[in-house]
């Protein structure tokens, strides 16, 4: 009986492996590089938060830590500390310092940080600094282990992703788009589509197979499918396309990387 169970299990494993999606090599490389970039961001936040636990949230030493972090994270727009009341206390670079003292406690990621004291990645939102961005927040604890606030790095996802994707697809027939689980396009080779929501934007509603596929992409971490949409940009002709997708995540937030090729 044990031998029969083992053979049956092995057969099921072979079947499931054979049915697994084989991703395009370029998409796999993009996934690996995005994961590595998230890991570097997490490590940078962790290191800077430890230093700020020693320096405190304000003062010259805190500014040195924030400046170094913003220089290390090439795609960062600004780096800041936030106190336990949800107020921006110190911001670098200098052009954003006039936002110090701003209460951001109403932002979802700040609420989560103040409640749980754990790292968090926000969705795209309009920051008080005046641009649409994503915020990665990391808790800061002092030498006694007391939560004293958080560290944030604000960045535009299209810049973060563009640094990875553009060199990979240059000179190829492949495009790679990135979508969050709410249907928002975080990156696309067509700048006009960045920020549009595939689920709700009027641009996409006539293309029901695309909208249905986008919902499938949001619901499943990896897969493939076909749809019909514009050739290259929103003014192009309609063509059939094949999509493969996979996922990357940071602090429990998933993004879908989608490779696209014309059939």
ZIPEQUI-V42869 format. One record per backbone hydrogen bond with DSSP energy under -0.5 kcal/mol. CO is the residue of the C=O (numbers start at 0). NH is the residue of the N-H. Records with the same first field share a line. If there is no record, write none. Layout:
BEGIN
CO: NH + NH
END
This chain:
BEGIN
0: 4
1: 5
2: 6
3: 7
4: 8
5: 9
6: 10
7: 11
8: 12
9: 13
10: 14
11: 15
12: 16
13: 17
14: 18
15: 19
16: 19
20: 22
23: 27
24: 28
25: 29
26: 30
27: 31
28: 32
29: 33
30: 34
31: 35
32: 36
33: 37
34: 38
35: 39
36: 40
37: 41
38: 42
39: 43
40: 44
41: 45
42: 46
43: 47
44: 48
45: 49
46: 50
47: 51
48: 52
49: 53
50: 53 + 54
51: 55
58: 62
59: 63
60: 64
61: 65
62: 66
63: 67
64: 68
65: 69
66: 70
67: 71
68: 72
71: 73
72: 75
74: 155
77: 153
78: 91
79: 151
80: 88 + 89
81: 149
82: 85
85: 103
86: 82
87: 100
89: 80
91: 78
92: 95
93: 96
95: 98
96: 99
98: 101
101: 87 + 103
103: 106
106: 110
107: 111
108: 112
109: 113
110: 114
111: 115
112: 116
119: 136
124: 126 + 132
126: 129
130: 126
132: 124
133: 154
134: 121 + 136
135: 152
136: 119
137: 150
139: 147 + 148
141: 144
145: 141
148: 139
149: 81
150: 137
151: 79
152: 135
153: 76 + 77
154: 133 + 156
155: 158 + 159
156: 160
157: 161
158: 162
159: 163
160: 163 + 164
161: 165
163: 167
164: 167 + 168
165: 169
168: 171
174: 259
176: 257
177: 185 + 186
178: 255
179: 182
182: 197
183: 179 + 185
184: 194
186: 177
188: 190
189: 192 + 193
190: 193
192: 195
195: 184 + 197
196: 200
200: 203 + 204
201: 205
203: 206
205: 207
206: 209 + 210
207: 211
208: 212
209: 213
210: 214
211: 215
212: 216
213: 217
214: 218
215: 219
222: 244
224: 242
226: 240
228: 238
232: 235
236: 230
238: 228
239: 262
240: 226
241: 260
242: 224
243: 258
244: 222
245: 256
247: 254
249: 252
251: 253
252: 249
253: 180
254: 247 + 256
255: 178 + 257
256: 245 + 258
257: 176
258: 243
259: 174
260: 241
END
